Amino acid sequence: MKNTEKIKVKTYSGYKADERPLSLTIEGKEIQLVDVIPIGTIKDVTGLSREEFIAKAKDGRQFKLIHWEDDRWSVLWMKN
């Protein structure tokens, strides 16, 4: 998987919008997430904030997901 690959993410919105990811779609395939651990909110040197998550899929794969403040999502890595 390329780090720049475009993904779609379905999220749970509780007390705030896009509180945590529920599933992601890569190359038209939806992947259900069964365990999501928030890492935290990080602000880089340019002032752009992002929220990071470690997520485990139903099939056992693991992802590091990033939600950027401009509402983009990225996958940094994937582990089988």
N, C-alpha and C positions, 0 to 999 in steps of 0.2 A: 504494500500500500504506500502510495506517495503521500508525503506530508501535506502537499498542496491540494490533494484531492477534495473536491467539493462534496460535502455531506449535508443531509437534512437531519435535524434532531427534533424529536417530539419531547416536550418537557411537562413536568408537573409544575403548576403555579399555585402556591399556597398563599402565604403572607406576602410574597413578592412574586413578580413575573419570572418565568423560567428558573424556578427555584432549583430544580435538578432534572437531569436528562432521564427519560424513560426508555427511549429507543432511538436508534440512528439508522439512517438509510444510506448505504454505499452501493454505487453501481446498480441502483434499483432494488436492492435486497434489504429488507428491514431486519434489523438485529435487535431483539428484545434484551434489555438490560435488567439483571436481577439483583445486582448489588452495586450501589453507587456511593463512593466515599468522597465528600468534598475536601479538597486540599486547602483551599482558601482563595482569597482575592489578592492579586498581585498587581502592583503598579510599576510599569517599566520607566526607563529614564526619559521617555518622551511624554510621560504622564498618562499613557493609555492603560486602562485597567482591564484585567481579565480574571475570570474565575476558572479554577482548574479542578478537575474531578478525575478520580480513578474509577473505572467502571468494569464490571464483569458481566459478560453476556451469558445468556441461557446455555449456549454451547461451550462455555468455558473460556472463550477468548477474553483477553483483558485489553482495555484501551485507556489512554490518557486523553481526556477531552478538555478542550479550552473553549470557553464562551467569552468572546471579546465584547467590549462595551458597545460596539457598533452593531451588535446582534449577529455577528458571524460565529460559526463553530469550526473548530479544527480538531483533527486527530493527530497527535504527535507520535504515538507509537501503538503497536498492536503486538500482543503476545499470545501465542496459542497454548 
